[in-house]
Amino acid sequence: MRIDVERLEGQLLQMFEEGAPGREFCEAIAELARTGRFVQLRDALPGIVYDELWIRYQQDPAAFVAGWRMLAHEMRQGSIQHARQRLTSLTRLQQAGEDLYTPAWQEIQRALDAQQNDLLRAAFALELLELVEPAVSRATQLRECVVASASSEEADRYLDEATRCYFFGLFTACAVMCRSVLEEAVKQRIPAGLRGLVRTRYRNTATLGNLLHEVNNNLVMTGIDPGFPRVANQVNDVGRKAVHQGLLSEDEARDCLQSAREALQLLLRQ
């Protein structure tokens, strides 16, 4: 059975629009005011809020009802955009004191959703659904990485994270993690004597570049495949670029990940 991601996205959008945070609240206020049951809000709202709404209702009942109906409509129509903004506000820098206009319906919606977090839930759900097909496409470009001997649990976790970063479009993070997995794997692979020398020489802060330099100078002692340093240096170069020179493209991340997997197969042949 084929999973129809586009259909799931459509169902999610419809579900969220119908149950947009704050929509029922605004519609309830409008309906109670329209039908002369405004007093029922007294037990549902803080006293100061009820008093303020009562004053506005008395000034122009028709405009009051229309205004709250409009807020409900805006919450339904703009809920998806607001949900995405809610998530973006947590992922990017927010400048203090920046004078940004926030519509009243968004302020109300955010306040009413403070405990339920449905805005974030919807934003994450939509974002993850949008990642499915690109992730599947990227995953089909890889093959299982089969090695002759194990490395370590840490190396496995680094490789898992690097690969998932590539699947989900985090290309710069992918390259950084590729460098980490090789660094961990090399530390586990080199002989104990050389490992102690490396710790002393680099004061327990040896980078992948340092480790590859020592491996290249001691290939016979380590027993590591002679082809390993060349491939591993490619990973190191891209990883260093990711850290110091800017964001990477998908092609760069894919090449880096494939080189890291090839390097692990050469490193763990025995």
C-alpha positions as CSV (number, residue, x, y, z in Angstrom):
1,M,0.0,0.0,0.0
2,R,1.5,3.3,-1.1
3,I,1.5,6.1,1.5
4,D,0.0,9.2,-0.1
5,V,1.9,12.0,1.6
6,E,0.1,14.7,-0.3
7,R,-3.2,13.4,0.9
8,L,-1.9,13.3,4.5
9,E,-0.8,17.0,4.1
10,G,-4.3,17.9,2.8
11,Q,-6.0,16.2,5.7
12,L,-3.7,17.8,8.2
13,L,-4.3,21.3,6.8
14,Q,-8.1,20.7,6.9
15,M,-7.9,19.4,10.4
16,F,-5.9,22.3,11.6
17,E,-8.0,25.0,9.9
18,E,-11.2,23.5,11.4
19,G,-9.6,23.3,14.9
20,A,-7.5,26.4,14.7
21,P,-6.5,27.6,18.2
22,G,-8.9,30.3,19.4
23,R,-11.4,30.0,16.6
24,E,-14.1,28.4,18.7
25,F,-13.4,30.8,21.6
26,C,-14.0,33.8,19.3
27,E,-17.1,32.3,17.7
28,A,-18.5,31.6,21.1
29,I,-18.0,35.2,22.3
30,A,-19.7,36.4,19.1
31,E,-22.6,34.0,19.4
32,L,-23.2,34.7,23.1
33,A,-23.2,38.4,22.4
34,R,-25.5,38.1,19.3
35,T,-28.1,36.1,21.3
36,G,-28.1,38.3,24.3
37,R,-26.3,35.9,26.6
38,F,-23.2,38.0,27.1
39,V,-23.5,37.6,30.9
40,Q,-22.6,33.9,30.6
41,L,-19.0,35.0,29.9
42,R,-18.6,36.3,33.4
43,D,-17.7,32.9,34.8
44,A,-15.4,32.1,31.9
45,L,-13.3,35.2,31.7
46,P,-11.2,37.1,34.3
47,G,-13.1,40.0,35.7
48,I,-11.0,42.7,34.2
49,V,-11.3,41.1,30.7
50,Y,-15.1,40.7,31.1
51,D,-15.6,44.3,32.1
52,E,-13.5,45.6,29.2
53,L,-15.5,43.4,26.7
54,W,-18.8,44.4,28.2
55,I,-18.0,48.1,27.8
56,R,-17.1,47.5,24.1
57,Y,-20.2,45.5,23.5
58,Q,-22.4,48.2,24.9
59,Q,-20.8,50.8,22.7
60,D,-21.8,49.0,19.5
61,P,-23.2,45.5,19.8
62,A,-23.3,44.8,16.1
63,A,-19.7,45.9,15.5
64,F,-18.7,43.8,18.6
65,V,-20.2,40.6,17.2
66,A,-18.9,41.3,13.7
67,G,-15.4,42.0,15.1
68,W,-15.2,38.7,17.0
69,R,-16.5,36.8,14.0
70,M,-13.8,38.4,11.9
71,L,-11.2,37.3,14.4
72,A,-12.5,33.7,14.2
73,H,-12.3,33.8,10.4
74,E,-8.8,35.3,10.5
75,M,-7.6,32.6,12.9
76,R,-8.9,29.9,10.6
77,Q,-7.5,31.4,7.4
78,G,-4.1,32.4,8.9
79,S,-3.5,29.6,11.4
80,I,-1.0,27.7,9.2
81,Q,1.1,30.7,8.5
82,H,1.0,31.7,12.2
83,A,2.0,28.1,13.1
84,R,5.1,28.4,10.8
85,Q,5.9,31.8,12.3
86,R,5.7,30.3,15.8
87,L,8.3,27.7,14.9
88,T,10.5,30.1,13.0
89,S,10.6,32.4,16.0
90,L,12.4,29.6,17.9
91,T,14.9,28.8,15.2
92,R,16.2,32.2,14.4
93,L,17.6,35.2,16.2
94,Q,15.0,37.7,17.4
95,Q,16.2,41.2,17.8
96,A,15.3,42.8,21.1
97,G,13.1,45.9,20.9
98,E,12.3,45.2,17.2
99,D,9.0,47.0,16.4
100,L,7.0,44.4,14.6
101,Y,3.2,44.7,14.2
102,T,1.3,41.7,15.4
103,P,-2.3,41.3,14.4
104,A,-4.8,41.1,17.3
105,W,-6.0,37.6,16.2
106,Q,-2.4,36.3,16.4
107,E,-1.9,37.7,19.9
108,I,-5.2,36.1,21.0
109,Q,-4.4,32.8,19.3
110,R,-0.9,32.6,20.8
111,A,-2.3,33.4,24.3
112,L,-5.0,30.8,24.0
113,D,-2.5,28.2,22.7
114,A,0.0,28.8,25.4
115,Q,-0.7,25.5,27.1
116,Q,-1.8,23.3,24.2
117,N,1.0,24.2,21.8
118,D,-1.1,23.2,18.8
119,L,0.6,25.9,16.7
120,L,4.0,24.2,17.2
121,R,2.4,20.7,16.7
122,A,0.9,21.7,13.4
123,A,4.2,23.4,12.2
124,F,6.3,20.3,13.0
125,A,3.8,18.0,11.5
126,L,3.7,19.9,8.2
127,E,7.4,20.4,8.1
128,L,8.1,16.7,8.7
129,L,5.6,15.6,6.1
130,E,7.2,17.9,3.6
131,L,10.5,16.2,4.3
132,V,9.3,12.7,3.5
133,E,9.6,12.5,-0.3
134,P,13.0,14.4,-0.5
135,A,14.3,12.1,2.3
136,V,13.2,9.0,0.5
137,S,14.8,10.2,-2.7
138,R,18.1,10.9,-0.9
139,A,18.0,7.5,0.9
140,T,17.7,5.7,-2.4
141,Q,21.1,7.1,-3.4
142,L,22.8,5.2,-0.6
143,R,23.6,1.6,0.0
144,E,24.3,-0.3,3.3
145,C,27.7,0.4,4.7
146,V,29.1,-3.1,5.4
147,V,32.4,-3.4,7.3
148,A,34.5,-6.3,8.4
149,S,34.9,-5.3,12.1
150,A,32.9,-3.1,14.5
151,S,34.1,0.3,15.6
152,S,32.2,1.7,18.6
153,E,28.7,2.7,19.7
154,E,29.7,6.4,19.5
155,A,30.8,6.0,15.9
156,D,27.6,4.2,15.0
157,R,25.6,7.1,16.6
158,Y,27.6,9.7,14.8
159,L,27.1,7.9,11.4
160,D,23.4,7.6,12.1
161,E,23.1,11.3,12.9
162,A,25.2,12.3,9.9
163,T,23.0,10.2,7.6
164,R,19.7,11.5,9.0
165,C,21.0,15.1,8.7
166,Y,21.5,14.3,5.0
167,F,18.1,12.8,4.6
168,F,16.4,15.8,6.2
169,G,18.3,18.5,4.4
170,L,20.7,19.5,7.1
171,F,23.6,19.4,4.7
172,T,26.2,21.5,6.7
173,A,25.4,19.5,9.9
174,C,25.8,16.3,7.9
175,A,29.4,17.2,6.9
176,V,30.3,18.1,10.4
177,M,29.0,14.8,11.8
178,C,30.9,12.9,9.0
179,R,34.1,14.4,10.3
180,S,33.1,13.4,13.9
181,V,32.4,9.7,12.9
182,L,35.8,9.3,11.3
183,E,37.5,11.0,14.2
184,E,35.9,8.6,16.6
185,A,36.5,5.5,14.4
186,V,40.2,6.4,13.9
187,K,40.7,6.8,17.7
188,Q,39.3,3.3,18.2
189,R,41.3,1.8,15.4
190,I,44.8,2.9,16.0
191,P,47.1,0.8,18.3
192,A,47.1,1.7,22.0
193,G,50.7,2.9,21.9
194,L,50.0,5.4,19.1
195,R,46.8,6.4,20.8
196,G,48.7,7.4,23.9
197,L,51.3,9.3,21.8
198,V,48.5,11.2,20.1
199,R,46.8,12.1,23.4
200,T,50.1,13.5,24.7
201,R,51.2,15.3,21.6
202,Y,47.8,17.0,21.1
203,R,46.9,17.3,24.7
204,N,43.7,15.3,24.3
205,T,42.4,17.7,21.6
206,A,43.5,15.9,18.4
207,T,41.4,16.8,15.4
208,L,40.6,14.5,12.5
209,G,43.4,16.3,10.6
210,N,45.9,15.5,13.4
211,L,44.8,11.9,13.5
212,L,45.1,11.4,9.8
213,H,48.6,13.0,9.9
214,E,49.6,10.4,12.5
215,V,48.0,7.5,10.6
216,N,49.7,8.5,7.3
217,N,53.1,8.6,9.0
218,N,52.5,5.2,10.7
219,L,50.6,3.1,8.2
220,V,52.6,0.0,8.8
221,M,52.2,0.2,12.6
222,T,48.5,0.8,12.3
223,G,47.8,-1.8,9.7
224,I,45.2,0.6,8.1
225,D,44.5,0.3,4.4
226,P,46.8,2.7,2.5
227,G,43.8,4.1,0.6
228,F,42.1,5.3,3.8
229,P,44.0,8.6,4.4
230,R,43.1,10.0,0.9
231,V,39.4,9.4,1.2
232,A,39.3,10.5,4.9
233,N,41.1,13.7,4.0
234,Q,38.3,14.5,1.5
235,V,35.8,14.2,4.4
236,N,38.0,16.4,6.6
237,D,38.3,19.1,4.0
238,V,34.5,19.3,3.5
239,G,33.9,19.2,7.2
240,R,36.3,22.0,7.8
241,K,34.6,24.0,5.1
242,A,31.3,23.4,6.8
243,V,32.6,24.7,10.1
244,H,34.6,27.7,8.8
245,Q,33.4,28.8,5.3
246,G,29.6,28.6,5.1
247,L,26.6,26.4,4.3
248,L,27.0,23.4,2.1
249,S,25.0,22.3,-0.9
250,E,23.2,19.0,-1.1
251,D,25.7,17.6,-3.6
252,E,28.6,18.5,-1.2
253,A,26.9,16.8,1.7
254,R,26.1,13.7,-0.3
255,D,29.7,13.4,-1.6
256,C,31.0,13.9,1.9
257,L,28.7,11.3,3.4
258,Q,29.6,8.8,0.7
259,S,33.3,9.5,1.2
260,A,32.9,9.0,5.0
261,R,31.2,5.6,4.4
262,E,33.9,4.5,2.0
263,A,36.6,5.6,4.5
264,L,34.9,3.5,7.2
265,Q,34.9,0.5,5.0
266,L,38.6,0.9,4.3
267,L,39.4,1.6,8.0
268,L,37.4,-1.4,9.3
269,R,38.5,-4.0,6.8
270,Q,40.2,-6.1,9.5
